[in-house]
Amino acid sequence: MHSALLRLATVLLGLSLASAATAQKRLVLIDQDGSGPGGSNQMAMMVLLQSPQVQVLGITMVTGNAWCEEETAHTLRMLELIGRSDVPVAKGAVFPLVRNQEETRLETALYGQVSWLGAWGGGPTTLVEANGVVAGAKADHSVIYPNAHGPYEIPAMAEGAPTTKAIDEDAVHFLIRQVHAHPHEVTIYAAGPLTNIALALAIDPGFAELTKGIVMMGGSLNPQTTDPEFAESPRHEFNFWFDPEAAHIVLRAKWPRIDLTTVDISIKARFTQEWVDAIARSKSPAAEYIAKYSQERYYLWDELAAAAWIDPSIITKEKVVLMDVDIQHGPEYGNTLTWTDELKPTIPLQKVHAQLDLDLPRFEKMFVELMSAPTIKASGK
């Protein structure tokens, strides 16, 4: 009898510990422009999906590097391939709030070309070898996606089309519903243009204050680089530039905390073939996905933002600044604006923890280990 009671107590204790471990997981909603397959957008989501410390409540898609419809398909397929189709995916904004393709092309005639147009198609250069690997020394993101197409087209997918579908609820209402279901417990991870988040704030003005904060990849202060994309335009960054009005709205909202992975730090973390080779030694679904479909050998923009939220010790230097985005239509439209307390304007602004430097070996170790690990199911097993 005592033996049976002891076994029962042991089982109940195990269940209690497992439940506590699940309850202690950090809750996050991913808002992402999920171009794919592979690449920074997909791998960043995988950082959060693969972490045993994190529970991803859902993924919302927004047009940015690619159109929302295509991004949704790539994301659904990634989730299938790594065994995480339990995570709901919601379609979001197809277009920015104000900026449009035609106006942007007219602006480039007046003010000069931009290196990356995202869903509107590549940049000024499109040097790609037949296998999709960047040709020559110019290894930038504009060469990975050279072909523009319509917003509701889904080109043939190298990884195969998904069999699962997005949920019926739109991204904005899904975000609002999840935050209200878990008040003051959810962090918003936004690694693309901020259109969905701005719309959520427009519908629910208390949305930001009901979260634990927001983590963003965006903005640029003073990157030290010879990369002409940033050396010549140090305040230009794609996510803010693609939807400046959305970034302006989001940066002024009353978030409990804003953490920002800037261009300044992102260009210090490059995805190399050595990282890929290390990951490819594993037979985990995530590792096999990267080994087969990752073609970019470029900066780890979004992955770093995700990893730094999980382990803040990766960040070795930050600058707390008041931040906004230029929404005046001219040559600086979409550029990052910052002030110190002494020089700030009288309008209300929020302080941003802008990341500037990192412990690269620590980040590399974390990223390789997460991508090499077995899939973590919704139960945490």
Buried (B, 14 or more C-beta within 10 A) or exposed (E): EEEEEEEEEEEEEEEEEEEEEEEEBBBBBBBBBBBBBBBBBBBBBBBBBBBEEBBBBBBBBBBBBBBBBBBBBBBBBBBBBBBBBEBBBBBBBBBBBBBEBEEBEEBEEEEEEBBBBBBBBBBEBBBBEEEBEBEEEEBBBBBBBBEBEEBEEBEEBBBEEBEEEBEEBBBBBBBBBBBEEBEEBBBBBBBBBBBBBBBBBEEBEBBBBBBBBBBBBBBBBBBEEEBEBBEEBBBBBBBBBBBBBBBBBBBBBEBEBBBBBBBBBBBBBBBEEEBBEBBBEBEBBBBBBBBEBBBBBBBBBBBBBBBBBBBEEBBEEBBEBBBBBBBEEEEBBBBBBBEEEEEBEEEEBBBBBBBBEBBBEBBBEBBBEBBBBBBBEEEEE
